[in-house]
Amino acid sequence: MENYPITISLDKAVHHFEVGEYAHHEDDKCKFRIYENGAYVASFEPDAHDFLHICQNPGNVEEEILHLLADKIEAHHPHGVNDNVRKLKL
């Protein structure tokens, strides 16, 4: 799967990320890798209920930004990650 862009705005700062999804995810590896300006900065993994959790944060991205990013990734996947969140928001 190709990477897709996600933009996060927080406190007047705008962050442009690219999300790479690894379809053949293994339990001991992170499923979503996050890049900013071409550099790997963070990754997420889904739990048993498909909620995303921070897996790695080598770019020291602020945790609040990572949570906003996880929300947008979950919303980007209409039939995979996180049907539970969509049901709660309806």
Backbone bond lengths (Angstrom), bond angles and torsions (degrees), N, CA, C in turn:
res aa  C-N    CA-C-N  psi(-1)  N-CA   C-N-CA  omega(-1)  CA-C   N-CA-C  phi
1 M - - - 1.445 - - 1.523 109.14 -
2 E 1.328 115.95 142.08 1.453 120.45 179.08 1.522 110.96 -77.49
3 N 1.318 115.18 153.66 1.460 120.22 174.93 1.523 109.03 -67.38
4 Y 1.336 115.71 150.94 1.467 119.84 176.93 1.524 108.24 -131.11
5 P 1.344 115.99 150.08 1.469 120.39 -176.13 1.527 112.36 -84.16
6 I 1.320 115.53 147.50 1.461 122.86 171.71 1.525 106.46 -141.30
7 T 1.328 115.37 132.54 1.461 121.21 178.85 1.520 108.78 -110.33
8 I 1.321 115.91 134.35 1.463 123.12 178.55 1.526 107.79 -121.31
9 S 1.328 116.42 130.18 1.466 121.76 175.44 1.518 107.93 -114.48
10 L 1.324 115.52 130.13 1.455 120.97 178.67 1.519 108.54 -149.76
11 D 1.319 116.81 124.89 1.469 122.45 179.06 1.528 112.33 52.12
12 K 1.307 116.63 48.56 1.470 124.89 177.84 1.530 113.82 68.58
13 A 1.321 117.77 0.56 1.464 120.71 175.98 1.529 108.34 -97.85
14 V 1.319 116.13 138.47 1.457 121.40 -179.86 1.527 108.36 -114.33
15 H 1.320 115.78 128.85 1.456 122.13 179.92 1.521 108.85 -116.85
16 H 1.327 115.85 129.67 1.456 121.41 178.79 1.524 108.20 -108.37
17 F 1.324 115.48 117.79 1.459 121.50 -178.37 1.525 110.34 -116.34
18 E 1.308 115.16 159.53 1.457 122.35 167.97 1.514 106.49 -119.94
19 V 1.328 115.42 137.38 1.455 121.68 -178.80 1.520 108.73 -112.06
20 G 1.316 115.48 126.46 1.455 121.55 174.54 1.517 108.72 -109.76
21 E 1.334 116.26 125.68 1.463 120.62 179.83 1.519 108.67 -104.36
22 Y 1.313 115.65 135.25 1.451 121.21 179.52 1.522 108.31 -106.59
23 A 1.334 115.39 100.17 1.466 122.31 -173.57 1.522 112.70 -61.18
24 H 1.312 117.10 -31.86 1.469 120.69 -179.07 1.521 109.32 -95.92
25 H 1.312 114.53 53.21 1.459 123.27 -177.30 1.525 110.89 -63.47
26 E 1.315 115.68 134.39 1.458 121.83 174.40 1.521 107.04 -109.27
27 D 1.334 116.58 150.03 1.459 120.30 -174.99 1.524 114.13 -58.09
28 D 1.331 117.92 -28.60 1.459 119.41 -177.46 1.529 113.14 -92.53
29 K 1.340 117.44 7.71 1.462 121.35 179.79 1.526 109.86 -127.64
30 C 1.302 116.83 154.26 1.460 122.12 -179.32 1.527 109.70 -77.29
31 K 1.332 117.02 139.97 1.459 121.43 -175.59 1.524 113.15 -84.37
32 F 1.322 118.75 -38.04 1.453 122.67 -177.50 1.520 109.78 -114.76
33 R 1.342 116.26 123.93 1.467 121.01 176.90 1.515 108.08 -106.76
34 I 1.331 116.07 137.58 1.453 122.56 -175.38 1.530 109.31 -113.21
35 Y 1.333 114.76 132.91 1.463 121.61 -179.84 1.519 109.30 -122.37
36 E 1.332 115.81 142.51 1.455 121.89 173.23 1.523 106.75 -131.39
37 N 1.328 115.67 124.18 1.475 121.78 -176.33 1.528 110.86 55.08
38 G 1.321 116.75 37.10 1.461 121.63 177.32 1.514 115.75 82.24
39 A 1.325 117.84 -6.87 1.468 121.75 -178.60 1.526 110.20 -101.13
40 Y 1.326 116.01 139.10 1.463 121.88 176.88 1.525 108.41 -69.97
41 V 1.358 116.91 122.66 1.460 120.08 -176.12 1.524 114.34 -120.48
42 A 1.346 118.11 -22.54 1.463 119.76 -177.72 1.519 110.08 -166.34
43 S 1.336 115.19 169.35 1.465 119.76 174.31 1.522 109.31 -151.44
44 F 1.329 114.03 158.85 1.458 121.90 -179.35 1.514 109.80 -129.25
45 E 1.336 114.59 156.19 1.453 120.73 173.02 1.521 108.34 -136.82
46 P 1.335 117.65 143.46 1.465 120.16 178.40 1.523 110.46 -81.73
47 D 1.342 115.29 147.68 1.463 119.00 174.32 1.534 108.79 -90.35
48 A 1.322 117.54 -170.87 1.460 122.05 -177.49 1.530 112.49 -62.35
49 H 1.330 117.28 -20.82 1.465 121.84 -179.83 1.525 111.63 -104.68
50 D 1.326 116.96 12.52 1.461 124.64 179.31 1.523 114.59 67.76
51 F 1.328 118.02 20.66 1.456 120.65 170.82 1.523 107.10 -84.61
52 L 1.333 116.69 136.64 1.459 120.12 -179.03 1.517 111.22 -82.47
53 H 1.319 114.62 140.49 1.463 122.57 177.10 1.522 107.94 -128.76
54 I 1.317 115.74 149.90 1.462 120.79 178.87 1.525 108.21 -65.53
55 C 1.301 114.94 127.94 1.468 121.42 179.64 1.534 109.35 -98.94
56 Q 1.326 115.51 -49.96 1.467 121.55 178.79 1.526 108.57 -143.66
57 N 1.323 116.20 152.75 1.460 121.33 178.74 1.531 110.08 -142.52
58 P 1.344 117.27 61.98 1.469 118.95 -178.19 1.524 113.63 -68.05
59 G 1.342 117.75 -18.97 1.459 121.05 178.87 1.517 112.86 -88.81
60 N 1.341 117.50 3.87 1.462 122.27 -178.80 1.528 112.53 50.11
61 V 1.334 115.47 44.52 1.464 121.56 177.02 1.530 107.65 -71.44
62 E 1.334 116.81 138.86 1.461 121.16 179.76 1.524 109.91 -54.92
63 E 1.324 116.34 139.01 1.457 121.17 -176.82 1.530 111.95 -61.27
64 E 1.318 117.98 -36.30 1.465 120.64 179.00 1.528 110.85 -62.69
65 I 1.325 116.81 -39.83 1.464 121.18 177.04 1.525 109.89 -64.58
66 L 1.323 116.74 -42.00 1.464 119.80 179.03 1.528 111.83 -62.92
67 H 1.320 117.91 -37.82 1.465 120.24 178.19 1.531 111.06 -66.65
68 L 1.329 117.19 -40.53 1.461 120.69 176.22 1.533 110.51 -64.21
69 L 1.306 115.76 -39.47 1.459 121.35 178.15 1.529 111.02 -64.08
70 A 1.324 117.14 -43.15 1.472 121.10 177.49 1.519 110.58 -60.15
71 D 1.333 117.58 -41.80 1.469 120.94 178.21 1.523 111.27 -59.94
72 K 1.325 116.41 -42.94 1.465 119.79 -179.28 1.527 111.47 -69.75
73 I 1.316 117.65 -36.29 1.474 120.12 177.44 1.525 109.65 -65.21
74 E 1.324 116.86 -44.32 1.467 120.76 178.86 1.527 110.49 -60.12
75 A 1.336 117.70 -40.94 1.464 121.70 179.76 1.528 111.87 -69.83
76 H 1.308 117.26 -23.91 1.466 122.39 -178.44 1.524 112.59 -74.61
77 H 1.318 117.61 -16.06 1.466 122.14 -175.50 1.525 110.75 -110.49
78 P 1.329 117.02 90.60 1.460 120.03 -175.31 1.524 114.97 -68.36
79 H 1.309 119.27 -21.71 1.461 119.70 -177.16 1.512 113.05 -128.74
80 G 1.306 118.10 13.86 1.451 119.15 179.76 1.498 109.92 -126.49
81 V 1.291 114.57 -93.52 1.450 120.11 -175.68 1.518 109.47 -69.11
82 N 1.206 116.06 126.62 1.438 133.79 165.44 1.503 121.88 61.93
83 D 1.311 115.10 65.25 1.454 120.58 169.63 1.517 109.78 -65.38
84 N 1.328 118.18 -28.31 1.457 121.87 -178.90 1.524 111.71 -60.13
85 V 1.315 118.31 -42.22 1.463 121.90 -178.83 1.528 109.84 -65.58
86 R 1.329 117.30 -44.64 1.461 120.36 179.74 1.519 111.64 -60.29
87 K 1.326 117.43 -40.26 1.464 120.42 179.42 1.519 110.98 -64.26
88 L 1.331 117.25 -38.01 1.454 120.74 179.58 1.534 112.16 -69.04
89 K 1.329 116.81 -31.76 1.454 120.73 -175.84 1.525 112.70 -83.33
90 L 1.316 119.27 -12.45 1.469 121.93 -178.21 1.504 112.70 -71.98
